[in-house]
Amino acid sequence: MMSMRGYMACVDVRPAIRRHTLGIGVFAISMMCLASHISTVEAQSKRTWRAASSAELEAHLPTRATVEKERIETEMRTATGIIDDHDNVIAAVVLVTAGYSADGKYSHFLLAQRPIRIGGELQLAPGSYVVGWTRGKDGLLVRIFDAATGIEKGQVTAYPLPPMQRIESFRIFPPGERKIIQVGRFMMPYSLEE
């Protein structure tokens, strides 16, 4: 009967060990590449938002917005919005409603190219909207309507800003800064839906 030492002397197991070690190495490298690919895909799916420039806002917002059956001029110097790294915007601009049926009902045109939730309760799908507001007991009652049909999509209360905050007529802040939409001395939180 052959001893183990004798068997080992007859059979060289080193190539098998090398193949096994090489297989483990290839497997480990493959797993690292897969993990790197997954993290790259995840990073690409998360959008980075920033304040949109004037040129970007002009490229996305209409100079005349379709509001129900009218085409109402917009005041581009008042435009505000955010843009992501895929060139999607959420932006608003003042409507010049004097002489139109929208006078007193709407004040701003809102373009949402990504889903957005305003005030934690009002979910808006990508689309064009018009915004109007009235004074309420707790702040401003902001009402949002579908721009093409005038059908109300919902309303949200905008609450007073903390003291010592800069007053802006209408501003959408980037989510990395503050997740709020400011309306004068009032604000409403928002979140971006993926």
C-alpha positions as CSV (number, residue, x, y, z in Angstrom):
1,M,0.0,0.0,0.0
2,M,1.3,3.4,-1.0
3,S,1.7,6.0,1.7
4,M,0.4,9.6,1.2
5,R,4.0,10.8,0.8
6,G,4.6,8.2,-1.8
7,Y,1.4,9.2,-3.6
8,M,2.3,12.9,-3.5
9,A,5.7,12.0,-5.0
10,C,4.0,10.2,-7.9
11,V,1.3,12.8,-8.5
12,D,2.2,16.4,-8.9
13,V,-0.7,18.4,-7.5
14,R,0.9,21.8,-8.0
15,P,-0.8,22.5,-11.4
16,A,-4.2,21.7,-9.8
17,I,-3.6,24.1,-6.9
18,R,-2.5,26.8,-9.4
19,R,-5.6,26.3,-11.4
20,H,-7.8,26.5,-8.3
21,T,-5.9,29.6,-7.0
22,L,-6.2,31.2,-10.5
23,G,-10.0,30.4,-10.5
24,I,-10.4,32.1,-7.1
25,G,-8.5,35.1,-8.4
26,V,-10.6,35.4,-11.6
27,F,-13.8,35.0,-9.5
28,A,-12.7,37.8,-7.0
29,I,-11.8,40.2,-9.9
30,S,-15.1,39.5,-11.6
31,M,-17.0,40.2,-8.3
32,M,-15.1,43.5,-7.9
33,C,-15.9,44.5,-11.4
34,L,-19.6,43.7,-10.9
35,A,-19.7,45.7,-7.6
36,S,-18.1,48.6,-9.4
37,H,-20.6,48.4,-12.2
38,I,-23.5,48.2,-9.8
39,S,-22.3,51.3,-7.9
40,T,-21.8,53.2,-11.2
41,V,-25.3,52.3,-12.3
42,E,-26.7,53.4,-8.9
43,A,-24.7,56.7,-9.1
44,Q,-26.1,57.3,-12.6
45,S,-29.7,56.7,-11.5
46,K,-29.4,59.3,-8.7
47,R,-29.8,62.7,-10.3
48,T,-27.8,65.7,-9.3
49,W,-29.8,68.9,-9.2
50,R,-28.5,72.5,-9.2
51,A,-29.9,76.0,-9.9
52,A,-30.6,76.5,-13.6
53,S,-28.9,79.3,-15.4
54,S,-30.8,82.1,-17.2
55,A,-29.9,80.5,-20.5
56,E,-31.1,77.1,-19.4
57,L,-34.4,78.5,-18.2
58,E,-34.9,80.4,-21.4
59,A,-34.3,77.2,-23.4
60,H,-36.9,75.3,-21.4
61,L,-39.6,77.8,-20.5
62,P,-42.0,79.3,-23.1
63,T,-42.1,83.0,-24.0
64,R,-45.9,82.5,-24.4
65,A,-47.4,79.8,-22.2
66,T,-50.5,77.9,-23.3
67,V,-53.0,78.4,-20.5
68,E,-56.3,76.9,-21.2
69,K,-57.3,78.4,-24.6
70,E,-55.0,81.4,-24.4
71,R,-51.3,81.9,-25.0
72,I,-50.1,84.2,-22.2
73,E,-46.8,86.1,-22.3
74,T,-44.2,85.2,-19.6
75,E,-41.7,87.5,-17.9
76,M,-38.5,85.6,-18.5
77,R,-36.4,87.8,-16.1
78,T,-38.5,86.4,-13.2
79,A,-37.7,82.8,-14.2
80,T,-36.5,80.4,-11.5
81,G,-35.8,76.7,-11.4
82,I,-33.5,73.8,-11.0
83,I,-32.0,71.4,-13.5
84,D,-30.5,67.9,-13.2
85,D,-27.6,66.3,-15.0
86,H,-30.0,64.8,-17.6
87,D,-31.2,68.3,-18.6
88,N,-34.6,68.0,-16.9
89,V,-36.0,71.1,-15.3
90,I,-38.5,72.1,-12.7
91,A,-39.0,75.8,-13.3
92,A,-41.5,78.6,-12.9
93,V,-42.0,82.0,-14.5
94,V,-44.4,84.9,-14.0
95,L,-47.4,85.0,-16.3
96,V,-48.4,88.5,-17.6
97,T,-52.1,87.9,-17.2
98,A,-53.5,91.5,-17.5
99,G,-56.2,91.4,-20.2
100,Y,-56.6,87.6,-20.1
101,S,-59.2,85.5,-18.5
102,A,-56.4,84.1,-16.2
103,D,-56.0,87.5,-14.6
104,G,-56.3,87.1,-10.8
105,K,-56.5,83.3,-11.0
106,Y,-53.0,82.4,-12.0
107,S,-49.7,84.2,-11.4
108,H,-47.0,81.7,-12.5
109,F,-46.4,79.0,-15.1
110,L,-44.7,75.9,-13.7
111,L,-42.9,73.3,-15.8
112,A,-42.1,70.0,-14.2
113,Q,-40.1,67.6,-16.3
114,R,-39.7,65.1,-13.4
115,P,-42.3,64.1,-10.8
116,I,-42.4,66.4,-7.8
117,R,-44.3,66.3,-4.5
118,I,-45.1,69.7,-3.1
119,G,-46.0,70.2,0.6
120,G,-45.7,66.5,1.2
121,E,-49.2,66.0,-0.1
122,L,-49.5,67.2,-3.7
123,Q,-48.0,64.8,-6.3
124,L,-47.4,66.3,-9.7
125,A,-46.5,64.2,-12.7
126,P,-44.3,65.7,-15.4
127,G,-46.2,68.4,-17.2
128,S,-47.2,72.1,-17.4
129,Y,-49.1,73.8,-14.6
130,V,-50.2,77.2,-13.6
131,V,-50.1,78.5,-10.0
132,G,-52.2,80.9,-8.1
133,W,-52.7,81.7,-4.4
134,T,-54.8,83.5,-1.9
135,R,-54.2,84.4,1.8
136,G,-55.2,81.8,4.2
137,K,-55.5,81.5,8.0
138,D,-52.1,79.8,8.4
139,G,-50.3,81.3,5.4
140,L,-50.8,81.2,1.6
141,L,-53.2,78.8,0.1
142,V,-51.3,77.8,-3.1
143,R,-53.5,76.2,-5.8
144,I,-52.0,74.4,-8.8
145,F,-53.9,73.8,-12.0
146,D,-53.2,71.8,-15.2
147,A,-52.1,74.5,-17.7
148,A,-53.9,73.1,-20.7
149,T,-57.2,72.4,-19.1
150,G,-57.4,74.6,-16.1
151,I,-58.4,71.6,-13.9
152,E,-57.2,72.0,-10.4
153,K,-54.6,69.4,-9.4
154,G,-54.6,70.3,-5.7
155,Q,-53.7,72.9,-3.1
156,V,-51.0,73.3,-0.5
157,T,-50.4,75.7,2.3
158,A,-47.2,77.8,2.2
159,Y,-46.1,78.6,5.7
160,P,-44.2,81.8,6.8
161,L,-40.4,81.7,6.4
162,P,-38.3,81.9,9.6
163,P,-37.3,85.5,10.4
164,M,-34.3,87.1,8.8
165,Q,-34.8,85.2,5.5
166,R,-34.4,87.0,2.2
167,I,-37.8,87.7,0.5
168,E,-38.1,86.4,-3.1
169,S,-41.3,86.7,-5.1
170,F,-41.0,83.1,-6.3
171,R,-37.9,80.8,-6.1
172,I,-37.3,77.1,-6.4
173,F,-34.2,76.2,-4.4
174,P,-31.9,73.2,-5.4
175,P,-32.5,70.2,-3.1
176,G,-28.9,70.3,-1.9
177,E,-29.4,73.8,-0.6
178,R,-33.0,73.8,0.7
179,K,-35.9,71.7,-0.5
180,I,-38.4,74.6,-0.6
181,I,-40.3,76.7,-3.0
182,Q,-40.5,80.2,-1.8
183,V,-43.4,82.5,-2.5
184,G,-42.8,85.9,-1.0
185,R,-42.5,85.6,2.7
186,F,-43.8,82.0,2.6
187,M,-42.4,78.6,1.7
188,M,-43.6,75.1,1.0
189,P,-41.3,72.0,1.0
190,Y,-40.9,69.8,-2.0
191,S,-39.4,66.4,-2.8
192,L,-38.3,65.0,-6.1
193,E,-39.7,61.6,-7.1
194,E,-37.7,59.2,-9.1
